[in-house]
Amino acid sequence: MAGLDPDDWSGLRALGHRMLDDMIDRLAAQDGQKVWTPMPDTARQALRRPLPRGPTDPAELYDEFRRRIVPYALGNTHPRFMGWVHGGGTGIGMLAELLAGGLDANLGGRDHAPIELERVVVGWAAEMVGMPASSSGLLVTGSSMANLIAVLTARRRAAGPAVRSDGVGGRGLVGYAGASAHGCIPRAFDMAGLGTEALRLVPVDGDHRISLPALADAVRRDRAAGLAPFMVAGTAGTVDTGAIDDLAGIAGLCADEGLWFHVDGAFGALAALSPAIRPRLAGIERADSLAFDFHKWAQVPYDAGCVVVRDGQAQADAFAQTLAYLSREDRGAAGNAPWPCDLGPDLSRGFRALKVWMTLATYGADRLGRMVDECCAVARHLAARVEAEPSLELLAPVPLNIVCFRVASGHADLDWLNGELVKDLQEAGIAVPSTTVIGGRRAIRAAIVNHRTVPADVDLMVDGLLELAARR
Ligand SMILES: *Cc1c(COP(=O)(O)O)cnc(C)c1O
């Protein structure tokens, strides 16, 4: 065989079969395992070797993967991982990654089937939330990138073509989001050259939803000051508490004021698949742009974010370039314009669409919607358990799948105590919740995003927490 391929494929084939069996075994039997194990320094050091100059047998590398990587992974595939907002992955998603790797497709552009599949998946995303079938979009690394693409598209729409050659300078563009918006929205304003000060963080109400009167007020004040309001980013599922902004209200305000209506639905957009929750997302279908993740509640393996833009021309206006070596042809392999590279910052792009397509089609939208409901039911079970325990206190409403609570006695400094208890729980390998701050108080935060988490898992987490608290 030429190049880097082996003369005899049988060794690699056998190794591949063993890898597949081992990884399926691991997915099938996680429950008895610790959720997270800190990586020992010896394992860290052992990985730090200089660039290998000679060859190594892949079987040896696989052995190292099993000994030094697998035991010290974060554990988000485990049913008792509840930290941050992490998806749990699936077997079919893993297999799709293998197929995509084998095909080694580059979805920057040109005429090939993988690009058609990405268009199909983006169309399904639009259909999921009720945006028009003519919407455009891309699969990207995650919602951070999807939100940035939306901000850049809105910026170009507001400022016209010259913003791409001259920069934003002096236009006074300002945008709005709720105070509980994700940190990637201010960062998008930073990276778009608008500056984080140009994002007004509007106060939220007692349910952690953006205050519409305060939003209207902020827009009025900025216009009076000679500034140029251009977009509002509503959130469907805030990262701290799972609050869903009044999206229909924001849509109406944006229509009245001529503002771009963006929705950050990183995990919450998936709740559109639940008939029970869908009404609370009303207005999402009116979004000019939507950012969300397939790698969170849709359980697609990392990474798989998605941006959907109602007006495809607006997205192309913000990103398309004309470069001689990328010339589009009327036929041949260089046909099939517009290319994905016209719709975002990446030129070379992997085949994320395959794992998204296989996951959505394997389970179907109805089953995924029921899974969303099941996660929310587990969160309600946890909230009820917290309310029933005299030493625990619920710190925020539980509108979706996130529960913020704390141990409310046992130490003068409860912020410190709860922070320590979360680290204790994680290091004991019992469960991995994370923390946040709600109304100035340190909260233990459990986000039920993993499809494997059942009520018994959150009970084990609470039992472990109470025992660790008693021991302190
Ligand atoms: C996770 C999250 C993001 C960021 O998404 P990534 O995929 O991690 O880049 C943005 N907004 C919200 C509400 C999130 O939960």
The ligand as a MOL file (V3000), in Angstrom:
LIG
                    3D

  0  0  0     0  0            999 V3000
M  V30 BEGIN CTAB
M  V30 COUNTS 15 15 0 0 0
M  V30 BEGIN ATOM
M  V30 1 C -23.8200 26.2910 27.1680 0
M  V30 2 C -24.4290 27.6060 26.8760 0
M  V30 3 C -23.8330 28.4900 25.9680 0
M  V30 4 C -22.4910 28.2140 25.3460 0
M  V30 5 O -22.5560 27.0940 24.5310 0
M  V30 6 P -21.2620 26.2710 24.1300 0
M  V30 7 O -21.7900 25.1620 23.3150 0
M  V30 8 O -20.6570 25.7950 25.4300 0
M  V30 9 O -20.3470 27.1800 23.4020 0
M  V30 10 C -24.5040 29.6550 25.6630 0
M  V30 11 N -25.6840 29.9530 26.2410 0
M  V30 12 C -26.2780 29.1350 27.1380 0
M  V30 13 C -27.5910 29.5290 27.7210 0
M  V30 14 C -25.6630 27.9320 27.4790 0
M  V30 15 O -26.2510 27.0960 28.3520 0
M  V30 END ATOM
M  V30 BEGIN BOND
M  V30 1 1 1 2
M  V30 2 1 2 3
M  V30 3 2 2 14
M  V30 4 1 3 4
M  V30 5 2 3 10
M  V30 6 1 4 5
M  V30 7 1 5 6
M  V30 8 2 6 7
M  V30 9 1 6 8
M  V30 10 1 6 9
M  V30 11 1 10 11
M  V30 12 2 11 12
M  V30 13 1 12 13
M  V30 14 1 12 14
M  V30 15 1 14 15
M  V30 END BOND
M  V30 END CTAB
M  END
